[in-house]
């Protein structure tokens, strides 16, 4: 098994126009493939960012009829690439969706899913408020999946503020951890780089963090700055503020080296 591969992160600025969003992401995926990416990761809610969470219920799709899921299953097969669908709103009840991440293999098979565990309920300054739990049912299970180069742990966006989740993934074998996001510009400017680098350093893992960028016609702003961060905390790629794609080479031997030098994953102690 090879220890190295190339990852590409797509950074888009999704609106409520699903077909437009898919077409734009397809262009970026092909750019990543042209640059040699073996794994392509898309952001949280890359296929559609609605004006209100209620729209994910009113216009929602189940897993069996979601057009983006069907589309990218076919595209993974066509390109013979691993594709991480950062997350899709998957309708599971009359008033609830899961915020669900999918990993597709080069045969177009859904080899792993993850339902976002930690939901974004915050009240920021100047009246900027979010209450994801009104429409999203939280997940309860972690997900780690085998890639040809090592093990990938799945998380989504607000999860990045909960270090025990990342520690658990790393202690159960994850070498790489994905963090697809649609981070707000407000919280991103303050915390995004610090949080992603901290999770990489704490766990000795690669962090693969594709994010949405840009401002929507109705005012919502997302931070961008998709990041590929190495286990020692170095930023290997930063997507900046515009739509596009970034790529970097990833090597599991860097994970082994970081954890050998600082074996903190083995040093937990009980305390009151």
C-alpha positions as CSV (number, residue, x, y, z in Angstrom):
1,X,0.0,0.0,0.0
2,X,1.4,3.4,-1.0
3,X,1.6,5.9,1.9
4,X,1.2,9.0,-0.3
5,X,-1.5,10.5,-2.4
6,X,-2.7,13.9,-3.7
7,X,-5.8,15.5,-2.3
8,X,-7.8,18.3,-3.9
9,X,-10.2,20.6,-2.0
10,X,-13.1,22.3,-3.8
11,X,-14.1,25.7,-2.6
12,X,-17.4,27.1,-3.9
13,X,-20.0,29.7,-3.0
14,X,-23.2,27.7,-3.1
15,X,-26.6,29.5,-3.4
16,X,-30.1,28.0,-3.5
17,X,-29.6,27.1,-7.2
18,X,-28.8,23.4,-7.0
19,X,-28.1,22.9,-10.7
20,X,-25.8,25.9,-10.9
21,X,-23.9,24.7,-7.8
22,X,-23.4,21.2,-9.2
23,X,-22.2,22.5,-12.5
24,X,-19.6,24.8,-10.8
25,X,-18.4,22.1,-8.5
26,X,-18.0,19.7,-11.5
27,X,-15.6,22.3,-13.1
28,X,-13.5,22.4,-10.0
29,X,-13.5,18.6,-9.6
30,X,-12.1,18.3,-13.1
31,X,-9.5,20.9,-12.3
32,X,-8.4,18.9,-9.3
33,X,-8.2,15.7,-11.4
34,X,-6.1,17.6,-14.0
35,X,-3.7,18.5,-11.2
36,X,-3.4,14.8,-10.2
37,X,-5.8,14.6,-7.2
38,X,-6.6,11.1,-6.1
39,X,-9.2,12.2,-3.5
40,X,-11.4,15.3,-4.1
41,X,-13.3,16.8,-1.1
42,X,-16.2,19.1,-1.3
43,X,-17.5,21.5,1.4
44,X,-20.5,21.3,3.7
45,X,-23.8,21.9,1.8
46,X,-21.9,22.4,-1.4
47,X,-24.9,21.5,-3.6
48,X,-27.3,24.0,-2.1
49,X,-27.1,26.7,0.6
50,X,-30.7,27.8,1.3
51,X,-31.8,31.2,2.6
52,X,-33.3,29.5,5.7
53,X,-33.0,26.1,7.3
54,X,-36.7,25.6,6.8
55,X,-36.1,25.3,3.1
56,X,-34.1,22.1,3.6
57,X,-37.4,20.6,4.9
58,X,-39.7,22.2,2.4
59,X,-37.6,21.4,-0.6
60,X,-35.8,18.4,0.9
61,X,-34.6,15.1,-0.7
62,X,-34.3,11.7,0.8
63,X,-31.2,9.7,0.2
64,X,-32.9,7.7,-2.5
65,X,-33.9,10.7,-4.6
66,X,-31.2,13.4,-3.9
67,X,-30.0,14.6,-7.4
68,X,-26.5,15.6,-6.1
69,X,-25.9,12.1,-4.7
70,X,-26.9,10.4,-7.9
71,X,-24.9,12.8,-10.0
72,X,-21.6,12.4,-8.0
73,X,-22.0,8.6,-7.7
74,X,-21.9,8.6,-11.5
75,X,-19.0,11.2,-11.7
76,X,-16.8,9.2,-9.2
77,X,-17.3,6.1,-11.5
78,X,-16.5,8.1,-14.6
79,X,-13.4,9.7,-13.2
80,X,-12.3,6.7,-11.2
81,X,-11.5,8.9,-8.2
82,X,-12.4,9.0,-4.5
83,X,-14.9,11.9,-3.8
84,X,-15.9,13.1,-0.4
85,X,-19.3,14.9,-0.6
86,X,-18.7,17.2,2.3
87,X,-22.4,17.1,3.3
88,X,-25.9,17.0,1.9
89,X,-29.1,17.8,3.7
90,X,-30.9,14.4,3.7
91,X,-34.5,14.4,4.6
92,X,-35.3,11.7,7.2
93,X,-38.7,12.9,8.6
94,X,-41.4,15.5,7.9
95,X,-39.5,18.0,10.0
96,X,-35.9,16.8,10.1
97,X,-32.8,16.3,7.9
98,X,-29.4,14.8,8.7
99,X,-26.4,16.9,7.7
100,X,-24.7,13.9,6.1
101,X,-21.2,13.4,4.6
102,X,-20.7,10.7,2.0
103,X,-17.4,9.1,0.8
104,X,-17.6,7.6,-2.7
105,X,-15.0,5.2,-4.0
106,X,-13.7,5.1,-7.7
107,X,-16.5,2.5,-8.5
108,X,-19.1,5.0,-7.3
109,X,-19.9,3.0,-4.2
110,X,-20.9,4.8,-1.0
111,X,-18.3,3.3,1.3
112,X,-19.0,5.6,4.3
113,X,-21.5,8.1,5.6
114,X,-21.3,10.4,8.7
115,X,-24.1,12.4,10.2
116,X,-22.9,15.7,11.8
117,X,-22.9,15.3,15.6
118,X,-22.5,18.8,16.9
119,X,-25.1,21.3,15.7
120,X,-24.5,25.0,15.2
121,X,-26.6,26.9,17.7
122,X,-25.0,30.2,18.3
123,X,-25.9,33.9,18.8
124,X,-23.2,36.2,17.4
125,X,-22.9,40.0,17.5
126,X,-25.2,42.3,15.4
127,X,-28.1,39.8,15.5
128,X,-26.3,37.0,13.5
129,X,-28.0,33.9,14.9
130,X,-28.1,30.2,13.8
131,X,-30.1,27.3,15.3
132,X,-29.2,24.2,13.3
133,X,-31.0,22.0,15.7
134,X,-34.4,23.3,14.7
135,X,-34.2,21.3,11.5
136,X,-31.2,18.9,11.8
137,X,-31.2,15.7,13.7
138,X,-27.7,15.2,15.2
139,X,-25.7,12.0,14.5
140,X,-24.6,9.7,17.2
141,X,-21.8,7.6,15.7
142,X,-18.2,8.3,14.6
143,X,-17.0,7.1,11.2
144,X,-13.6,5.9,10.1
145,X,-13.0,4.4,6.7
146,X,-10.1,2.7,5.0
147,X,-8.5,4.5,2.0
148,X,-5.7,3.0,-0.1
149,X,-3.2,5.2,1.9
150,X,-4.5,5.0,5.4
151,X,-7.7,5.7,7.5
152,X,-10.0,8.7,7.1
153,X,-12.1,10.0,9.9
154,X,-15.2,12.1,9.0
155,X,-16.4,15.2,10.7
156,X,-18.4,18.3,9.6
157,X,-17.9,22.0,10.3
158,X,-18.9,22.9,13.9
159,X,-17.5,19.5,15.0
160,X,-14.1,21.2,14.7
161,X,-14.8,22.9,18.1
162,X,-15.0,19.6,19.9
163,X,-11.4,18.3,20.3
164,X,-12.5,15.1,22.0
165,X,-14.1,13.9,18.8
166,X,-10.9,14.3,16.9
167,X,-8.9,12.7,19.6
168,X,-11.3,9.7,19.6
169,X,-10.9,9.4,15.8
170,X,-7.1,9.5,16.0
171,X,-6.9,7.0,18.8
172,X,-9.1,4.6,16.8
173,X,-6.7,4.8,13.8
174,X,-7.6,7.8,11.7
175,X,-4.6,9.2,9.9
176,X,-6.5,11.9,8.0
177,X,-9.6,13.8,9.2
178,X,-12.0,15.7,6.9
179,X,-13.7,18.9,8.0
180,X,-16.0,20.1,5.2
181,X,-17.5,23.4,6.3
182,X,-19.6,26.4,5.5
183,X,-18.0,28.5,8.3
184,X,-19.5,32.0,8.8
185,X,-17.2,34.8,7.9
186,X,-17.6,36.2,11.4
187,X,-16.4,33.0,13.2
188,X,-14.0,32.1,10.4
189,X,-12.0,35.3,10.6
190,X,-11.6,34.8,14.3
191,X,-11.1,31.0,14.7
192,X,-10.9,28.9,11.5
193,X,-7.2,28.6,11.0
194,X,-6.5,28.2,14.7
195,X,-9.1,25.5,15.2
196,X,-8.0,23.4,12.1
197,X,-4.3,23.7,12.9
198,X,-5.0,22.8,16.6
199,X,-6.9,19.6,15.7
200,X,-4.1,18.6,13.4
201,X,-1.4,19.2,16.0
202,X,-3.3,17.6,18.9
203,X,-4.0,14.4,16.9
204,X,-0.9,14.2,14.7
205,X,-3.3,13.9,11.7
206,X,-3.7,15.6,8.4
207,X,-6.8,17.9,8.4
208,X,-8.6,18.1,5.1
209,X,-10.9,21.1,5.4
210,X,-12.8,22.3,2.3
211,X,-14.9,25.3,2.9
212,X,-17.5,27.5,1.2
213,X,-16.6,31.1,0.5
214,X,-18.4,34.3,-0.7
215,X,-21.5,36.3,0.1
216,X,-25.1,35.2,-0.9
217,X,-27.7,37.6,-2.4
218,X,-29.6,37.5,0.9
219,X,-26.5,38.5,2.9
220,X,-25.0,35.3,4.3
221,X,-21.2,35.3,4.2
222,X,-19.0,32.2,4.4
223,X,-15.3,32.4,5.1
224,X,-13.5,30.2,2.5
225,X,-9.9,29.5,3.2
226,X,-10.1,25.7,2.5
227,X,-7.1,24.2,4.3
228,X,-4.9,21.2,4.0
229,X,-2.9,21.0,7.2
230,X,-0.1,18.5,8.0
231,X,0.3,16.6,11.3
232,X,2.9,19.0,12.6
233,X,0.6,21.9,12.0
234,X,2.0,23.3,8.7
235,X,-0.6,24.7,6.3
236,X,0.1,23.0,3.0
237,X,-2.7,24.8,1.1
238,X,-5.0,27.7,1.7
239,X,-7.9,28.4,-0.7
240,X,-8.2,32.1,0.1
241,X,-11.5,33.8,-0.4
242,X,-12.5,33.0,-4.0
243,X,-14.1,29.9,-5.5
244,X,-11.6,27.4,-6.9
245,X,-9.5,24.3,-6.0
246,X,-6.3,23.7,-4.0
247,X,-4.2,20.6,-4.0
248,X,-1.4,19.2,-1.9
249,X,0.5,15.9,-1.5
250,X,-0.3,13.9,1.7
251,X,2.0,11.2,3.1
252,X,1.0,8.9,6.0
253,X,4.7,8.7,7.0
254,X,4.3,12.3,8.3
255,X,1.5,11.1,10.6
256,X,3.7,8.2,12.0
257,X,6.6,10.6,12.5
258,X,4.6,13.3,14.3
259,X,3.0,10.7,16.6
260,X,6.4,9.0,17.3
261,X,7.9,12.4,18.3
262,X,5.0,13.5,20.4
263,X,3.0,10.3,21.4
264,X,0.3,12.3,23.3
265,X,-2.5,10.1,22.0
266,X,-1.0,7.5,24.4
267,X,-0.7,9.8,27.4
268,X,-4.3,10.3,28.6
269,X,-4.7,10.3,32.3
270,X,-7.9,10.3,34.5
271,X,-8.6,13.4,36.5
272,X,-11.4,14.8,38.6
